[in-house]
């Protein structure tokens, strides 16, 4: 069961500086971060972290990608602000908790001795750190963000739940696909980078106009 505590043992400090420190640490030293920064019932910093990632990512996407921001009633600025608020305040927390619930069910099948749902929520939240850059209109960068985030998630599951990397990968594959592949549009980015043609597969870097093809068979 999800639990909130006022003064959790361990976990993260609060405030903008602590948020920035957590972002840098999870990117650079993920195992150390997940060992010390995730605590039972300490969901608030993780939730704020994920909401901040979505805030920056969507704000950048709305600003740089033509047509990304919805327009209602001929008021683009107000419409964009409303869509941003909905994404940050409602969609992000809902997706985070629903995906963590799914992850908990998958862990129950293969990891009987595991941490709680609260720790899973935090693990997923902090794994979104690279996706702060996913709003930049670059398929290559977005793919890197999604793959990096999925990798952090697997490392987090391994560390927080005390399981093997194989079990973390198997149980975390579907939740990672939902969050990093669909929500942060990693799959769409990969579709632009990896192109399958008759008898060959090509790796493209759209930003540079470069392409490398490998014949199959």
Legacy VTK file of the C-alpha trace (Angstrom):
# vtk DataFile Version 3.0
C-alpha trace
ASCII
DATASET POLYDATA
POINTS 217 float
0.000 0.000 0.000
1.196 3.527 -0.793
2.247 5.296 2.379
3.093 8.918 3.107
5.082 9.902 6.172
5.892 13.361 7.461
9.417 12.615 8.610
10.690 9.586 6.688
13.905 7.839 7.608
16.417 8.555 4.836
15.132 9.734 1.470
15.743 13.080 -0.163
15.959 16.600 1.177
13.388 19.127 0.022
13.828 22.316 -1.986
15.121 23.450 -5.412
18.786 22.868 -4.545
18.071 19.320 -3.361
16.045 18.751 -6.545
18.947 19.819 -8.749
21.374 17.729 -6.693
19.162 14.661 -7.021
18.937 15.175 -10.791
22.709 15.355 -11.186
23.390 12.456 -8.837
20.956 10.002 -10.402
22.460 10.712 -13.823
26.074 10.300 -12.723
25.950 7.841 -9.813
22.640 5.980 -10.113
23.432 3.013 -7.852
24.641 5.240 -5.047
21.631 7.471 -5.507
19.077 4.653 -5.375
20.782 3.152 -2.341
20.629 6.364 -0.295
17.877 8.433 -1.874
14.905 6.069 -1.812
13.152 5.450 1.501
9.816 3.892 2.552
6.979 6.398 2.417
9.117 9.257 1.108
7.165 9.818 -2.097
6.820 13.599 -2.019
10.313 14.495 -3.325
10.097 11.833 -6.027
6.687 13.025 -7.173
7.859 16.634 -7.315
10.943 15.472 -9.216
8.912 13.702 -11.910
6.482 16.617 -12.183
9.406 19.014 -12.638
10.871 16.832 -15.386
7.530 16.832 -17.206
7.170 20.592 -16.692
10.526 21.344 -18.322
10.143 18.728 -21.052
6.668 19.839 -22.119
7.463 23.559 -21.845
10.466 23.102 -24.140
8.422 20.996 -26.554
5.634 23.562 -26.693
8.154 26.349 -27.290
10.307 24.634 -29.936
8.034 22.224 -31.797
5.497 23.922 -34.111
1.972 22.722 -33.426
2.908 20.819 -30.255
0.907 23.110 -27.975
-2.882 22.891 -28.357
-4.895 26.003 -29.151
-8.392 26.498 -27.744
-10.628 29.397 -28.674
-7.908 31.281 -30.511
-5.843 31.796 -27.332
-2.517 30.011 -27.857
-0.714 31.262 -24.737
-3.583 30.464 -22.376
-4.161 27.118 -24.075
-0.506 26.154 -23.754
-0.465 27.114 -20.071
-3.613 25.076 -19.437
-2.239 22.020 -21.279
1.028 22.322 -19.377
-0.799 22.483 -16.049
-2.877 19.415 -16.894
0.218 17.454 -17.943
2.171 18.363 -14.818
-0.521 18.338 -12.132
-2.737 15.482 -13.314
-1.286 13.342 -16.105
2.231 12.943 -14.692
1.167 11.838 -11.171
-1.501 9.519 -12.577
0.870 7.837 -15.034
3.554 7.564 -12.369
1.342 5.828 -9.826
-0.499 3.588 -12.303
2.764 2.426 -13.858
4.285 1.840 -10.427
1.235 -0.244 -9.508
1.741 -2.338 -12.641
5.421 -2.683 -11.801
4.526 -3.895 -8.302
2.314 -6.628 -9.751
5.108 -7.741 -12.067
7.613 -7.766 -9.206
5.286 -9.921 -7.115
5.630 -12.701 -9.680
9.429 -12.880 -9.712
10.730 -10.989 -6.667
8.979 -12.225 -3.508
11.366 -10.429 -1.159
11.124 -6.849 -2.386
10.653 -3.273 -1.256
7.236 -1.591 -1.164
5.145 0.254 -3.728
6.316 3.615 -2.393
9.919 2.764 -3.254
8.818 1.662 -6.730
7.096 5.018 -7.280
10.278 6.829 -6.289
12.460 4.607 -8.473
10.356 5.319 -11.541
10.147 9.026 -10.746
13.900 9.516 -10.445
14.588 7.384 -13.525
12.877 10.064 -15.640
15.823 12.422 -15.030
17.293 12.255 -18.564
13.893 13.049 -20.086
14.191 16.666 -19.026
15.800 17.061 -22.481
13.194 15.002 -24.358
11.253 18.088 -25.446
14.068 19.273 -27.707
13.069 18.575 -31.343
15.858 16.066 -31.925
14.972 12.405 -32.513
18.503 11.347 -31.628
18.512 13.210 -28.326
15.021 11.976 -27.482
16.027 8.375 -28.171
19.094 8.749 -25.956
16.936 10.227 -23.185
14.457 7.353 -23.386
17.125 4.646 -23.448
19.060 6.286 -20.620
15.896 6.612 -18.537
14.961 2.966 -19.126
18.466 1.937 -18.112
18.256 3.986 -14.922
14.933 2.351 -14.148
16.436 -1.131 -14.418
19.371 -0.101 -12.227
16.914 1.349 -9.731
14.811 -1.812 -9.601
17.942 -3.892 -9.098
19.206 -1.666 -6.292
15.991 -0.781 -4.472
14.358 -4.217 -4.620
17.560 -6.221 -4.160
17.032 -8.372 -7.209
19.221 -9.441 -10.118
19.658 -7.307 -13.213
17.957 -10.017 -15.267
14.828 -9.990 -13.119
14.868 -6.208 -13.018
15.036 -6.140 -16.811
12.290 -8.728 -17.282
9.861 -7.200 -14.784
10.643 -3.617 -15.760
10.408 -4.015 -19.553
6.698 -3.245 -19.947
6.565 -0.298 -17.483
9.717 1.149 -19.071
8.170 0.816 -22.519
5.016 2.616 -21.381
6.840 5.524 -19.736
9.956 5.985 -21.846
8.774 4.468 -25.101
5.305 6.004 -25.289
4.919 8.809 -22.737
8.297 10.368 -23.567
8.003 9.302 -27.244
11.142 7.188 -27.345
9.625 4.694 -29.786
8.674 7.472 -32.207
12.239 8.780 -32.050
13.676 5.332 -32.765
11.369 5.014 -35.779
13.064 8.091 -37.231
16.566 6.825 -36.464
16.350 3.131 -37.387
14.914 2.552 -40.867
14.226 -0.929 -42.218
14.292 -1.320 -45.977
14.245 -4.290 -48.339
17.451 -6.156 -47.637
19.033 -3.562 -45.354
18.703 -1.655 -42.112
19.809 1.966 -41.876
20.840 4.056 -38.898
20.038 7.715 -39.464
21.065 10.884 -37.668
18.381 13.267 -38.958
19.992 16.337 -37.386
23.153 15.810 -39.476
21.551 14.285 -42.539
23.812 11.255 -42.083
22.865 7.659 -42.743
24.675 4.347 -42.352
23.157 1.238 -43.917
23.919 -2.425 -43.322
22.938 -5.115 -45.787
20.993 -8.051 -44.380
22.050 -11.408 -45.725
LINES 1 218
217 0 1 2 3 4 5 6 7 8 9 10 11 12 13 14 15 16 17 18 19 20 21 22 23 24 25 26 27 28 29 30 31 32 33 34 35 36 37 38 39 40 41 42 43 44 45 46 47 48 49 50 51 52 53 54 55 56 57 58 59 60 61 62 63 64 65 66 67 68 69 70 71 72 73 74 75 76 77 78 79 80 81 82 83 84 85 86 87 88 89 90 91 92 93 94 95 96 97 98 99 100 101 102 103 104 105 106 107 108 109 110 111 112 113 114 115 116 117 118 119 120 121 122 123 124 125 126 127 128 129 130 131 132 133 134 135 136 137 138 139 140 141 142 143 144 145 146 147 148 149 150 151 152 153 154 155 156 157 158 159 160 161 162 163 164 165 166 167 168 169 170 171 172 173 174 175 176 177 178 179 180 181 182 183 184 185 186 187 188 189 190 191 192 193 194 195 196 197 198 199 200 201 202 203 204 205 206 207 208 209 210 211 212 213 214 215 216
